[in-house]
Amino acid sequence: MSLTPRAVLVHRRTELDELVARHGTRQQAAFFLTSRGRTLEEVQARHAAQHAALTLAAGAIPLDWRRGQVERSDLDRFLFGPEDVVVAVGQDGLVANVAKYLAGQPVVGINPEPGRNPGVLVPHRAEAAGPLLQLLASAGADHPARLRTEARVMVEATVDDGQALRALNEVYVGHPGHQSARYRIGAGAGATERQSSSGVLVGTGTGATGWCRSVWLERGSRLRLPTPEEARLCWFVREAWPSPATGTDQTEGVVEADRELVVTAESDLVIFGDGIESDALSLTWGQRATVRVSNQRLHLVA
């Protein structure tokens, strides 16, 4: 007998929550904001919008479903089940934060501030949560749901000692102190190159609208960036340094679905995904990291 679905509300602390936690009271938070040329009213308005969206989303969960809730900082300790439906209420980055912990569960992205957030990964207003969850509920009863799910490609990095992580946007390989990273890099069966740089970015089609795109634009690259559902990655070396011992020939490229990018450490390195440095893999001299298209996809309800 299968379990009834569980709706899991994912959110992050608001700026007001973080300010009060840091300064102790709202009055102290207001004083701090004033000293920075901001007002408490602005922060309170965003706080209220977030909580209103959470309330609407929670009220839209079908009565016969189970429910759960998790804050972003607790995601690495939360156990998602195969029957879960994830409702992410917040900015686009929240969906990227939760994607690495999922295994095919559908994600409904709710945008609490449509006039402020781009809404690439949170395309729905809070009022849409009810109809969307009802459609997902009807799909669970063997009725076709009238909605589309995007299978967004993810990137996966593995180290030769068994460490691994996935990311929705990109993985970064570099020095843990943001100093010059030293390594050998090679794509496919081609020759490797010893490099010293500010690190390597390997991104998906989703990430090609963010950090990777900024590098692509800055250097005037003619590389064709992947689309979100295309099983293909792009990679860029940041600020490669030419010297008698290090080269700058292999500074960008693509990783097709059946290929991989290999980085061999010649200094201490870290690998983290989607900007979360606190959840990183560590490499020491001589260890190899392999980056490829992940078999896992983010199933975003579009």
N, C-alpha and C positions, 0 to 999 in steps of 0.2 A: 504494500500500500504506500503510495507516494505521499510525501508531506505537502500540506497546503503551502502556497507561496508565502514568502516573507519579504515585506518591503523594508529595505534598509535605508534610512535617511542619513546621508553623509553631508556634513557641513564643517565649517571652520569657525573659530572664534572671530568675532567682529573686531574691528579696530577699537571700538569702545571697550569691549571686554579686555583687550590686551592693555589698553591705557590704564584702566582701573586696577588691573592686576599689578601693573608696574608702579603706579603712583599712590595706590591705596584707596582713594575716594574720587568721586566724580568732580568734586570741587578742585582737587589737586590736578586732575586730568584737564579740567577747563583752564586752569592757570597755565599749565604747560602748553596747551594748544594756543592760547592767546599770545604767549611769548614767541610762538612760531608763526604768528600771523594767521591763525586759523580760529575757528569757533567750535564750541561744543555742540551747537545746534546742528551743524553739518554732519558731524560724526554720529550724533543721536539719530538723525534722519536715516542714515545708511544702516544703523543698527536696527531701527524699527522696520525698515524694508526687508532686511534679512529675516527677522523673526516673523513678520507677516507672511512671507513666502514659505517659511518652514511650517507655520500653522496651517496654511492652505494645503500644502502637500501632505501633511499628516492627516488632515481631515478627509483627504481624497482617497486614502487607502481603503480598499474594500473591507467590509466588516468581518468577513470570514477569513481574511489573511492574518498571518502573524506579522509582527512588526519589530523593528530594532532601530537603533540610532547610534552613530559613531562620529566622533569629532576627528578632524584630519590628523592631529598629532597622535591618535590612538590606532590608526589604520594598521600599523605593523603588528598590533596585538589583537586584532579583530579577526574572527574566523568567519569567512563568507561560505555559505552553503550553495550547492548546485541549484537549489530552487529559489534563490534570492532574486529579487528585482531591486536594483540599486537606484535610488533617487538622490542625485547630487544637487544640492541647493547652494549656489554660490557662483564664483567666477569660473572661467574656462579652465584655469589651472587646477581646480579641484578635481575635475574629471581625470586629468592626467595623473594627479596624485593617487587616485583610487584604482586606476586601470591596471597597474602592476600587480595588484593583489587579487585580481579576478581571474576566472577561468571560464569565460564565455557567458557570464550572466549579463542580461540586458541592462543598459544604463539609460535612465531618463535624466537629462540635464535641465535643471530649472534655473532661470536667470532672475534673481530678485531685483536687479536694477537694469532693465533693458536699455535705458538711455545712457548708461555708463559702461557696461560690459559689452564687448563685441558679440558674445553669444555664439561663437563658432562651435564650442562643445556643449554649451548650455543654451540651446536654441529656443526653449519653450518658456513662456510666462507661467507663473504659478497657477493661474486659472486653468491651464491646460493639463495639469497633473491628473485631475479626475477622469476626463475622457481617455487619456493615454493609459492609465492604469486599468480602466474598465476594458479597453481593447486588449491589453495584455492578459487580463483575467479571462476574457472570452477565448483567446488563443489557447489558454491552458485547458479549456473545456472542449478542445478539438474543433473549434470554429476558427476559420482563418481571420487573423487580425488585419484590419485595414490600416496598417502602418508599415513604414519602411525602416529597416535597420541597416545602418552603415557598418560594414566590417572593416574597421580602421586598422591598418597595419601597425605592428609594434616592432621595436628593435630589441635584440637580446645580446647581452655580453656575457661571456663565460671565461673563467680563468682556469689554467691547467691544474689547479688544486681543487676544482669542484665548485668554487664560488660562481654565482650567477645572479643576474638581475635583468628585468625587462623595463622598458620605458615606452611611453606613447609618443613623445616628441623627439627626444634625442638622448644619447649618452655622451658624456664628456670623459676623455682620458687625458690626464695631466698630472702635474706635480701637486701633492697635497697642500703645499704652501703657496701655490700659484707662482712659483719660480719657474725657471726653464726646465721643461721636461725632456729627458733624453731617452731615446728608444729607437728601435728599428720598426719600420712600417712596410707592409706589403699587401697588395690586393690581388686575390686570385693566385695564379701560378706564376705571376711576374716576379721580377727582381725586387729585393727589399732595399730600403734606403735608411741609413742612419740619420736621425734628425735631432735637432734641439729647437723646441718651439714652446709656445704658450698653451699647447694642448691640441687635441684632435676632437672634432665634433662629428658624430655620425647620427644623421637624422632621418626620420620618416617623412611621408607626405604631409602629415599633420604638423610635424616640427618644421617643415619647409616653409611654413608661414610665420615662423618666429625667429629663434636664434640663428638657425642655419641660413635663413633668408637674409638676415642682416649681413652675414659674412659674404654671401653670394652677391648681394648688391654692392657692398663696399669694394670688392675686388673686380667688379664688372665681369663676373664669370659667365661663360656661355653654356655651362652645364645645364641640362634639362632637369629641373627639380621634379621629384615624384609627386603623384597625387595621393590623397589620404588612403585610398583603397588599393593602391598599386604596390605589389610585392617587390619593392625596390627601395634602396636607401641611397642617400647622398652623404659624402664625407668631405670635410674641409680641415686642413691643418692651419692653425692660427699662428701667424707671425713666425714662420720657419726661419731659422738663422743660418745663413751660409757661412761656412768656415772650411778649413782644410779637412776637418773630420766629419762635417755634417753637410747634407745637401738640401736642396729645395725643389727637386724635380717632381716629387710625388706629393702634391699639396691639395689635390681635390680629385674626386672621382665618384663613381657609383658602385653599389654592391647589389648585384642582381639576386634573385631569389635562391639560386643555386650556388652562390659565391659567398665569400667571407673576407673580412678585413682582419689582418693579424698584426698586433702590436706587441713587440717583445721589449720588456722594460730594461733600460740600462741606467735607471735611477729609481728611487721610490716613486710609485705612481698610485693614483686612485682612479676609480671609475664610478661615476654616479649618474643617475638618470633624472631628467626633468627638473634639474636645478636643486635636487634635495641632497646636499652635501653630507647630511647626517646619516644617510643610508648609502654607504659607499663600499665598494670592493677595494682591497689593497693588493698591490703587486710589489714585489721586491726584485732586485736585479736578476735578470735571466728568466723571469716568469713570462708566460705568453697569455695574451688576452685575445679572444676571437669574437668578432662582432658580426652578426648576421641578421637576416630577417627572421623574426620570431614566428613560431608556429601558432602562437596565441594571437587573437584579435580582440580589439575592443568593439563590442556590439552596442553601438550608440543608436538609441531610438530617435529617428530623424523626423 
